[in-house]
């Protein structure tokens, strides 16, 4: 899961508010979640989806814009051994990306929703 989902919204004043919203919404989308963890300028939510460990990262982008630009992305939590010697589960990646996009598009004033690097 190497792409970020970018979006603009003025709904949130901070990454903490965004992470609280994402945390509550993930539970409605069949994720088992732990409370958001702050790490410097972003937040992480450790979760499970269909039995797979997924870390979801989110925060405000540094790019200047009239409406704040946010980004969210997910990564499968796998051991180094598994990364080196086996293939990750692309089906889970696609499902998680779909769920994140649904979540972001459900934000009342979200605009410019797009995947990018």
VOTI-677878 format. One record per residue (C-alpha): residue number from 1; x, y, z. Coordinates in pm, 1 decimal, padded with zeros to 6 digits. Layout:
BEGIN
    i        px        py        pz
  NUM         X         Y         Z
...
// end
This chain:
BEGIN
    i        px        py        pz
    1   00000.0   00000.0   00000.0
    2   00231.9   00266.4  -00121.9
    3  -00004.6   00539.7  -00233.1
    4  -00155.7   00816.3  -00024.3
    5  -00515.8   00927.3  -00044.8
    6  -00517.0   01308.0  -00060.6
    7  -00821.6   01520.9   00009.3
    8  -00920.0   01872.6   00106.7
    9  -01158.9   01958.6   00386.2
   10  -01203.1   02229.4   00645.4
   11  -01388.5   01989.1   00876.4
   12  -01079.3   01927.3   01093.0
   13  -00860.7   02176.9   01278.4
   14  -00587.0   01925.1   01357.0
   15  -00452.4   01580.9   01276.5
   16  -00585.1   01476.1   01619.1
   17  -00941.6   01561.1   01510.0
   18  -00893.6   01376.5   01181.0
   19  -00761.0   01068.0   01359.7
   20  -01056.7   01068.8   01600.7
   21  -01299.0   01081.8   01309.7
   22  -01116.7   00808.3   01114.9
   23  -01099.7   00591.5   01428.1
   24  -01476.8   00610.9   01480.4
   25  -01554.9   00547.2   01113.3
   26  -01319.4   00248.4   01075.3
   27  -01519.0   00062.1   01337.0
   28  -01825.7   00094.1   01111.8
   29  -01625.8  -00047.4   00818.4
   30  -01538.6  -00385.2   00978.7
   31  -01197.2  -00284.0   01115.4
   32  -01079.5  -00384.7   01462.0
   33  -00900.1  -00071.4   01580.6
   34  -00679.2   00054.9   01857.5
   35  -00691.0   00418.2   01967.3
   36  -00491.9   00665.3   01752.9
   37  -00125.5   00712.3   01843.3
   38   00039.5   01049.8   01794.3
   39   00386.2   01043.6   01640.1
   40   00527.2   01390.9   01582.1
   41   00326.2   01543.9   01296.5
   42   00088.1   01256.7   01220.1
   43  -00128.4   00991.3   01379.9
   44  -00131.4   00614.4   01337.8
   45  -00417.5   00372.5   01397.5
   46  -00318.1   00009.6   01440.9
   47  -00596.2  -00212.8   01315.2
   48  -00697.8  -00549.1   01178.3
   49  -00904.3  -00604.0   00865.6
   50  -01009.2  -00957.3   00769.4
   51  -00745.8  -01089.0   01011.1
   52  -00462.6  -00886.1   00855.9
   53  -00268.7  -00630.0   01061.4
   54  -00296.6  -00288.9   00898.0
   55  -00141.5   00039.9   01013.5
   56  -00325.3   00350.8   00897.2
   57  -00131.5   00677.5   00890.1
   58  -00281.3   01023.4   00853.9
   59  -00202.5   01389.5   00889.5
   60  -00214.4   01733.5   00738.4
   61  -00004.3   01792.6   00429.7
   62   00248.1   02079.1   00443.2
   63   00134.8   02214.8   00107.6
   64  -00020.7   02561.6   00131.2
   65  -00383.5   02575.2   00017.3
   66  -00700.4   02771.6   00091.3
   67  -00868.8   02456.2   00217.3
   68  -00640.5   02228.2   00425.1
   69  -00492.9   01932.4   00235.7
   70  -00490.0   01602.1   00426.5
   71  -00348.0   01259.8   00347.9
   72  -00415.4   00908.8   00468.8
   73  -00255.9   00577.9   00375.8
   74  -00238.3   00222.1   00498.2
   75   00034.7  -00038.8   00516.8
   76   00019.2  -00407.5   00598.2
   77   00220.3  -00483.2   00911.0
   78   00441.2  -00774.8   00812.3
   79   00771.6  -00907.9   00937.2
   80   01094.1  -00838.2   00750.9
   81   01121.7  -01209.3   00669.4
   82   00777.6  -01207.8   00507.4
   83   00858.0  -00887.4   00315.6
   84   01170.6  -01047.6   00172.0
   85   01045.1  -01396.7   00095.1
   86   00673.7  -01383.2   00025.6
   87   00419.4  -01173.3  -00157.1
   88   00188.6  -00937.2   00027.4
   89  -00188.4  -00978.9   00002.2
   90  -00293.0  -00750.2  -00284.4
   91  -00660.8  -00834.8  -00236.2
   92  -00652.2  -00697.9   00119.6
   93  -00467.5  -00388.9  -00006.5
   94  -00740.5  -00316.7  -00259.8
   95  -01018.8  -00369.9  -00004.4
   96  -00852.6  -00139.1   00246.4
   97  -00798.4   00129.4  -00018.9
   98  -01165.8   00105.1  -00116.2
   99  -01270.9   00138.6   00248.6
  100  -01046.5   00441.7   00303.1
  101  -01184.9   00608.0  -00007.7
  102  -01542.8   00544.8   00108.9
  103  -01454.5   00690.1   00448.4
  104  -01295.4   01004.6   00302.7
  105  -01574.3   01061.0   00050.3
  106  -01826.4   01044.6   00334.7
  107  -01676.1   01358.7   00491.4
  108  -01931.7   01633.2   00433.6
  109  -01714.6   01886.7   00247.9
  110  -01431.2   01664.0   00122.0
  111  -01303.7   01761.1  -00221.3
  112  -01010.0   01684.4  -00450.1
  113  -01008.7   01320.8  -00333.9
  114  -00736.5   01134.1  -00522.3
  115  -00469.7   00869.3  -00481.9
  116  -00109.8   00973.2  -00541.2
  117   00248.6   00926.0  -00435.8
// end
